[in-house]
Amino acid sequence: MSDAQMKTIKDMPREDYFVRGHGACPGCGVAVAVKNIARIIGSDATVYVPASCLIVFSSLYPTAAFKWPFLYTAFENTGAVISGIKAAYRRRGKETTVIGMAGDGGTFDIGLQALSGAADRNEDVIYVCLDNEAYMNTGIQRSGATPFGAWTTTSPVGKKIQGKREFKKDLGAIVAAHGVPYMATLSIAHFNDFLKKVQRAKEVKGFRFLHILTPCVPGWRSEAAKSVAISRLAVETGMWTLYEIDHGEEKLTYKPKMMVPVKEYLQMQGRFRHMSEEDIQKLQAWICEKWKHHYYEEIPVPPCELEKGRKDLITDEDPLHGV
C-alpha cells in the first residue's frame, strides 16, 4: 500500500523493521513508538540511537532488533551524528531517510546543543524525542522533561523535598523557534494522528522533529497494561497537547471535548503518589494556563478554578516553563 493511502491504522504496513526479541519492559512506550515509526517509514532508512533505554533493549549482543542500518555513539551527539550520516549519503549520491531516536535526557538536556545546531542548519533528517520524562536507563534521574511533583531518584520525596519542584521544559517552543520545516507532538494512544504525523515527517525535506510521550512502567511506577490508557489521559487532562507546526503554520490535531482533572492522571502513577492537595492544585493551575495557551479558551469550573479566595498558586518564583 502506498504512503498516500495510509490514513488510519488499518492502512499501516505489516512488515516490521524493529522486530520482536528485543528486551524492552512490558508496556514500554518507547518500544511501541519505535516499532510503529519503523513500519510507517519503511525499508529505506538508517537509524542512530544514543545512550538510552532504546540502545540497551534494541541491541542485546550479539543481535540487534533493527533491520535498518543502525549506529550509536555518545549520549549528547544525536543532532551531530545524524547530520554526518546524511552528509555521507549525499557524498555517495544516495537518497535515504536518516533518523535519530533519542530520549528526553539526550534531547532536553545533554543533547540540546547538537539538536539546536542541526535544526539551525536545517539538516535533512528526522529527530525523534522518545520522552519518558526522566533518565530512565541510568536509574530514573530527573530531566528537564520531568513534570512538576514527580518522584525520581534525584528529585526524592522526604521532609524537605517533595519530588521535582520545577515545571516541564517547553521543548516544542525551543525547536519551533529555529523555524524548522516540520515539528509535531505525538501520543501512542492516538494512533491515526501518530500515523499522519510520521508520514508527513517522511515527506518533508529539511529538519523534522517528532516529540512522543512514551510511558515508562518502572520509572512512572505504573501498570504495564495501562500505558496506552495513561497516554490517553495525558492528552485529555492537558498534560500533553497534540499539535504540529508545518512550515510555520501551527495546527491543533486533537482537542479534548472537556478537561479531565489532572488528579485522574496522577492517580495511575506511583511517581505522583506523595503529592499533596496543594501541589496537585499547583500543577492543575499550570495545566489551565497551558490549556489557554494552546486552545485559546478558559475552562469552566471544575477543574480550573482554584479554592475560593485564593490567589493563583503559580508565582513569579515558579515560572510556567511548559506553556
N, C-alpha and C positions, 0 to 999 in steps of 0.2 A: 504493500500500500504506500502511495507517495506521501511526502510530507504535507502536501496541500490538502489531503483528505483527512488528516488527523485532527479531529475536532473534539472527541471525547475519549475517555479511557478505553472504550470498545474498539477504537481505531488504532490503538497503540501496537507497534510491532511486538511479536512474542520472543524474538531472538535476544538472548542476554549477552552482554559484553562485560558484565560484572556477575560472575557465576557463583553458584552455590559452593559450599565448603569453606567459606571464609569464617573468621572467628568472632563475629560481632555478637554482642549480647542479644538475647531475645528482646524484641520490642525496640531495638536501636533505630532511632530516626535517621541517623546518618546512612545506615545500610539501605533503608527504604528509599531515601532520596537518591543515592548514588545509583542503585540498580535501575531506577526508572529514568534518570537522566541518561544513562548509558543506552537504554532501549530507544529513547527518543532521538538521541544524536546519531546512533547507527555505527557502522563498522569503521568509518574513515575518521579516526580521531587519535590523538596522543594525549595522555594524562600525566600531570605532575602532582604529587602529593607531598607536602612537607611533614615534619614530625607532628603526629596527631593520632587519634584513635584509628582513623582510616588506614594509615600506613601500617599499623600493627595488625589489625584483623584482616587486611586485604593481602598481606604478603608474608604468610607464615612459611618460613623456609622449609623446604626448597620449592614451594609452589607459590603462585600468585592468583588472585581471583579475577584480575583484569585480563580481558582478551585483547585490549588495546596495548600498544607500546606504552610502557609505564616507567616513570623516572621519579627519583626522590633525592633531595639533598638536605639542606639545613632548614631549621624552623622558620626563619624570617624571610626566606628568599622567594616565595611563590611568584610575586609580580615580576621579579628579575629573571627567574628561570624560565617561565612561560614566554617571556619576551625573547629570550635567547633561543628557545626551541623554535619559535615562529620564524626568527631570523635565519636559522639554519635551514629550515624548509624552504624559505624564499630563495636562499642561495642555491639550493638544489633544484629550484623550479617546480616544487611540489606544493599543491594546494591541499591542506588538510585542516581539520578543526583542532586547535590546541586549547586544552582545558587545564586550569589549575583548581584543585579542590583542597581548601584549607579550612581549619576550624576557626572558631571565633578568637581564640588566643593568638593564632598565627595570622589573623586578619585585623581585628580591632586594635591590637596592641603591638606585638613584636614584629608583625609583618606590614604594619601600616605604611611605613616609608616606601617599601618596594611596591606595594599596591598603588600608592599615590603616584609614584614615578611612571608605572605602566599606564595608569589612567591619563596622566598628563601628556604622555607621548601618543595616546590613543592607539596603543598596540592592538593588533587584530587577534585578540584572544578572548576566551571566556573565563572569568574568575568566579568561582563558586565558593561562597562562605557557608559552611555547614555549621550552623550556630546552635550549639548545645549549652551555651551560656556559662561556660567555665572551662578551665584547662583540665578536661576530664582524664586524658591519657596519663598525665603526670600526677594525678592524685586529687582531683576535684578542687583546684585552687581558683579563686575569684579572678575574673577577667573584666575588661571594660564592657562586656556583654551581659554580665551577671545582673539580674534585676535587684531592685531595692528590697532589702529584708531577707534575701536568700542566704541560707547557710552554705558555706563552703569551708574547707579546711583552713583557709586564710581569711575568712570572714566568719569566725566561730560564734557560737551562742554561749554567753556567760552572763555574769553580773554586770559587766561594763559594756560589752558589745552584744548586740542582738542581730547578728547577721550583717550583710552588706548595708552600708549607710548611704551609698550613692545610687543615683538612678542610672539606667542603662544608657550607654552612649548612642547617639543617633548616627549610626554609620551610614545609613542611606543618604542623609543630608550631606555628609562629608564626600561621599562618592559623587553624588549629583552635582556638587559644587565644581567638580572637574569638567562638567559639560560633556560627559561621555555619551555615545550614541544610544545606549540602552542599559537600563538597570531595572530590577524588579525584586519584589519580595514574594516568597512562595511558602506554602504550607503543605505538608504531606497529607493533610485531611481534606484539601480542596483540590482534587486531582485534575479535573478538567482545566482549572485555572493554571495549575502546575504544568500541564502538557502544553498549553498555548504559549506560556512564557519561555519554556525551554526551546520550543520550536522557533519562537521569534528570535531568541538569542542565537540560535544556529544560523538564521537567515541574515542577520545584520552583520555588517563589516565594521571593524574598529573594536574598541574596548567595550565589553559587555560584562555586567556584574549581576549575579543571581544570589540573593540572600535568603537562605532557607532555615526556618526554625526546625530543629531536629532534636526531639526529646531524648534524654539520656536516662535510662532506668536507674542505674546505681547513683548517678550524680543528682538526679531530681528526687530520688527515693520514691519512685512511683512503681505502679504495677506494669509489667511487660505488656499485658493485653490492652492497656489503656492509652498507649502512646498516641494513637490517632484521635481518640476522644479528647485527650489533653490538648493536642494541636488545634482541634476544632474550637474548644473553649477559649484558647488563647486569642483567637480571632473574634469570637462572639463577645468576649469581655472587653476587647480593645487593647489587650496586652500586645497583640500583633496585628498589624494593618497590612492588607493585601493591596498593593498598588504597583504601577510601573511608570517609568519616565522614558518615553520613546522619542529620541531626537528633540528633547526639550519639552515635550508635551506630557504633563502628568495626568494620570488617569487612575481612579479607583477601580479595581477589578472585582471587588466584592465588598458589599456593605451590609453588616448585620441589620436585621429588622429592628432590633432593640438591643440595648446594652445589658448584658448579663452581669450581675455584681461580681467583682473580682474574687470575692471570697470563695465562690464555687470553683474557680480555677485553682486557688491556693490550697484548698482542702484535699485535692487529689495528689499533692506532692509533699513528701516529708520534709523537704528543704525549707518549707514555709511554716511548719507546724508550730514553731515557737512564737510566731508573730502576735504581738498584742493588738487589741482592737484599735488603738491609736495608730499603730504602724499600718494596719490594713486600711484605715481611713486615709492615711497619708498617701499610700500607693493608689487608692481609688481616686483621690484628688488629682494626682499626676496623670492617671489614665483619662480623666474627664477633660483635662486641658489638651492632652494628646488627641482625644476624640474630636474636640472642637477644631484643632489644627488641621486634621485630615478630612473631617466630614462637614466642617463649616456650620455646625449647629449645636445648640445647647441640648442637653438631655434632661427630660423632666425627672423629678424625684420619684422613687429612688433609682439609681444609687448615687447620683451626682450632687445631692445636697448634703453638706456636712451637718453636724449636730447644730441645732438651733442656737443662734447667738455666738457661734464660734467663728473665728477668723479662719481663712484658708490655712491649712496645715503646712503648705509648701511656702517656705520663706526665702528670703534673699540668700540665706546660707545653704539652701537646698535647691539649686537651680534645676530647671526642667530640662535635663540633658537629652531626654529622649523624645521630645515633641518634634 
